[in-house]
């Protein structure tokens, strides 16, 4: 195995196939990190079917696939009687909301936060821990196009730190939650947004 297993999480059955491929390759999984996502504009003035298709695609990739993987992970750890950790990468939009063309994105990430808290409460007794992080804009391809289309200077003015997060900053928080965060933090949601939304 070269270390990578690909999946198109928009396709039915892809999340389960990804999980089973990982188990087949690795034997077991100790940590699940849900980081796949899309951020596609879906303005309300489009056609009804087009709008619904955009909503459902975002939910499938951002929330449903993550839920499927979380379920499979929890069952995997329970069956083996071993601890496990889940880190779900949500978004600042889960709390702050997003642009008028991104209702679906904000809703999917809010659902991810609620799911994380529910998993944490339900399975702490089994030493299955769940955490979420809520990044703001991060310098990835997903944010580049949005910043360019919306006027980067205006958006940056809303971030007290004066810049977007770098991928390695977000990755460091994910790594810490996956490996080192104390068990008593299960259910925690950490912000990585340069103080652009403080709660």
Beta strands, then each sheet from edge to edge (+ up, - down):
strand 1: 31-34
strand 2: 84-89
strand 3: 128-135
strand 4: 189-192
sheet 1: 1+ 2+ 3+ 4+
end
